[in-house]
């Protein structure tokens, strides 16, 4: 029999918990509720809410809606979404994470200031370390009228013009270590006549988990990291597990567990996940290991 432990720090972050609670409350009232994009990057949780009545739509489908109720998930949205909702008389239930909302406001203030004060001799650059196309990043770039430069990886820092001022922010769920590397490179290459400012906007609920999840991965023979493959924060945390323990596997649910991973040297199994991973899903994986896998032979 294996010893199985679920990491206590894994599970929904505050922003995701709030968004799901708001959705459940509206659905319990009988509200026909739309959600703009997946409420969380976890297919099984999205399916659970779909069965409760939540209708997930994309931005093109939103354009066709009028007079409905729509939830904005924790990732946040650009200004155009709010304008379209106003035009189409859509009631918004705004579940944007407070950390993301604060970051949006900071970027918008900086962009407005740059437009008013910083045009000579050349406009400053606002750079965002984040995943291109990610919902949160689209919302952040939208605060700059889509003029911000997105840096997906360390190598992309070379896209910046080091002769001009640079203001650097980060998507809230990115790697703090890679962000620091980018800052170091810019400091080394920025022109003496240009200004550089960086703002550590990485959510501490993500960043502070790195040491604990590394310690968790180190004390088990095998790690099952449970999360949706769309999860940005999940990828960062899973990579940390792999760095510490090569016997780590990313799965979306118990049906992806492969018996071939469990050699005779595997005695303890750790189950952990992203800030988008529901506790009930990690518990299902634990129960599969303890009860069903043995019965299946």
Buried (B, 14 or more C-beta within 10 A) or exposed (E): EBEBBBBEBBBBBBBBBBBBEBBBEBBEEEBEBBBBBBBBBBBBBBEBBEEEBBBBBEBEEBEEBEEBBBBBBBBBBBEEBBEBBEEBEBEBBBBBBEBBBEBBEBBBEBBEEBBEEBEEEEBBBBBBBBBEEBBBBBBBBBBBEEEBBBBBEBEBBEEBEBEBBBBBBBBBBBBBEBBEBBBEBBEEBBEEEBEBEBEEBBBEBBBEBBEBBBEBBEEBBBBBBBBBEBBBBBBBBBBBBBEBBEBBBBBBBBEEBEEEBBEEEEEEBBBBBBBBBBEEBBBBBBEBBBEEBEEEE
